[in-house]
Amino acid sequence: MVRLPQKDRIKIEEFVFGEAGKYNASSDIEKLEKLSGYSHYYKIRFGNYRVGVKLIDEELVFERVLHRKKSISISLKSSVQSYHLRNLPNPCNPLNL
């Protein structure tokens, strides 16, 4: 995330660490778009960037952030490491207190 332009990075961080936790169901997230050909994968648009998301039992797993010119579906398929929302450090609360 360090390489992203600050404006886009702030929007993504605010969503991941703030807004995402406020939704009761994935259907409440207006930005969530299903990736064709995948049963559990979605994307969320933030300017020129896309966040790859896996949805399992109404639980969001944020996997990738890529520029819109790169294919998020190919990247998700080859994803080796995924980060669950509760395992991500909160930049506003680095000690997770």
N, C-alpha and C positions, 0 to 999 in steps of 0.2 A: 504494500500500500504506500510505501514511502515514495515510490516513483510516480505516483499519480499526481496530476495537478491538484493543488490544494483545494480548489473549489469543489472538484468532484470527490476528492477524498473525504472532505468534511460532510458532504451529503450522504455518502455511503456509510461513514461511521455513525452519523446521527440515526440513520435507519437501522443499522445492525445492532447498535448498542442501546437504542432508545425506542424508536417506533415499533420495531418488530415484536418486542415483548408485550405490546399493548393489544395486539390482535388476538381474538379468541379462536378464530378459524382461518385457514388459508384463503378461503373464499372472501374474507374481509379485506385482503390485501389487493388493492386495485392494480398495482404495478406488476403483479405476478403473472407471467405469461408462460404457458406450457410449451416445452420444446417438442416439436413433432418427432415421432419415432421413439420417444422415451416415455416410459410410464411414470417415473418418479422425478423427472428433472424439469426445472423451470428456470426462467431468467427474469431479472428485474433490471430495468433500464435506468441509468443515471447519466444523463448527458451523453457523452461519447463512450461510456463504459457500461458493461453488462456484468451483473453479479450472477454467477451460476449457483443455483440452489437445488438441493435434493429435499424432497418432502416425504417423510416417512411417518405415518400415523399422526398427521397434523403437527409434526415437529420439523422445523426448518433446520437444515444443515447447510451452512454457507460454505461453498467449495472453492470458487474461483472469481477473480475480478479480471476481466480482459477488455481491451479496446474493442469497439464495435466492429472493426475490420477483421478481427480474428474470430474464428468459429468457436463459439462457446460449447457447442455440442461435441465437437471432436475433442476439445480440451477436457470436458467432463468425463468422457469415455476413458481417457488415459490418465485420469486423476489418481495419483497414488496416495495422497494425503488429504484428508478432509478435516475441517475444523468445526466442531459442534459449537453452537452459540454459547452454551454455558462454559465451554473450555477456553473461550477467547478472553484475553486480558482486557479489562475495561480501561481505556486511556484516561477516563475521568477518575478512576478508582484503581490505581495500579496494584494495590494490595488486596483487591477483591474483598473489601470489608463491607 
